Amino acid sequence: MEYKNPEARAYTEALLRDCIRSGEFAEITESNDGKNLRSGGVKSSLFNAMNIIEFTWLLNGARYDSGRPVECLLPSTIAKVTH
């Protein structure tokens, strides 16, 4: 993600938006037409909730997959985490 894919930020923002718009915590968010979102798979599930948390961290310049917050340089990310 870190500067390897210029669409990473836009993709992360779209996923965060869709997790919220689906209206329910579930395993997946799906749509037949790309507009009307619905929750699918296992309901209720922590997948969407965890995605919302992780995508918010990423969009604010931090990742937490190494056990502690570290800086994540998504394109146009402004916020930085201090160690």
C-alpha positions as CSV (number, residue, x, y, z in Angstrom):
1,M,0.0,0.0,0.0
2,E,2.7,2.5,0.9
3,Y,3.2,4.3,-2.4
4,K,3.1,1.1,-4.3
5,N,-0.6,1.5,-5.3
6,P,-1.7,5.1,-6.0
7,E,-5.4,4.0,-5.7
8,A,-4.9,2.6,-2.1
9,R,-6.4,5.7,-0.4
10,A,-9.4,5.9,-2.7
11,Y,-10.0,2.2,-2.4
12,T,-9.8,2.3,1.4
13,E,-12.1,5.3,1.6
14,A,-14.7,3.5,-0.6
15,L,-14.5,0.4,1.5
16,L,-15.0,2.4,4.7
17,R,-18.0,4.2,3.2
18,D,-19.6,0.9,2.1
19,C,-19.1,-0.7,5.5
20,I,-21.0,2.1,7.0
21,R,-23.7,2.3,4.3
22,S,-24.5,-1.4,4.5
23,G,-26.2,-0.6,7.8
24,E,-25.3,-3.8,9.7
25,F,-22.2,-5.6,10.9
26,A,-21.8,-8.7,8.8
27,E,-19.2,-10.9,7.1
28,I,-19.4,-9.1,3.7
29,T,-21.0,-6.1,2.1
30,E,-22.5,-6.9,-1.3
31,S,-24.4,-5.2,-4.1
32,N,-25.9,-6.4,-7.4
33,D,-25.9,-3.0,-9.1
34,G,-23.1,-1.2,-7.3
35,K,-25.5,1.2,-5.6
36,N,-27.8,-0.6,-3.3
37,L,-25.6,-2.1,-0.6
38,R,-26.6,-4.8,1.8
39,S,-24.9,-7.0,4.4
40,G,-24.3,-10.6,3.5
41,G,-22.7,-13.7,4.8
42,V,-22.7,-14.3,8.5
43,K,-24.7,-11.8,10.5
44,S,-23.9,-10.4,13.0
45,S,-20.1,-10.5,12.5
46,L,-17.1,-8.4,13.5
47,F,-15.7,-8.2,10.0
48,N,-17.3,-4.8,9.1
49,A,-16.7,-3.5,12.6
50,M,-13.0,-4.4,12.4
51,N,-12.8,-3.0,8.9
52,I,-14.2,0.4,10.0
53,I,-11.6,0.5,12.8
54,E,-8.7,-0.5,10.6
55,F,-9.6,1.7,7.7
56,T,-10.0,4.7,10.0
57,W,-6.5,4.0,11.4
58,L,-5.1,3.7,7.8
59,L,-6.7,6.9,6.6
60,N,-5.2,8.7,9.6
61,G,-1.7,7.5,8.8
62,A,-1.3,4.5,11.1
63,R,-1.3,0.8,10.8
64,Y,-1.4,-1.7,13.7
65,D,-0.6,-5.1,12.1
66,S,2.8,-5.3,13.8
67,G,1.5,-5.2,17.4
68,R,1.9,-1.4,17.9
69,P,1.0,1.6,15.8
70,V,3.4,2.5,13.1
71,E,3.3,5.1,10.4
72,C,1.6,4.2,7.2
73,L,2.2,6.3,4.1
74,L,-0.9,6.0,2.0
75,P,-0.9,8.5,-0.8
76,S,-1.9,12.0,0.5
77,T,-2.0,10.8,4.1
78,I,-1.3,13.8,6.3
79,A,-1.4,12.5,9.9
80,K,1.6,10.8,11.4
81,V,2.0,8.6,14.4
82,T,4.8,9.3,16.9
83,H,6.6,6.4,18.4
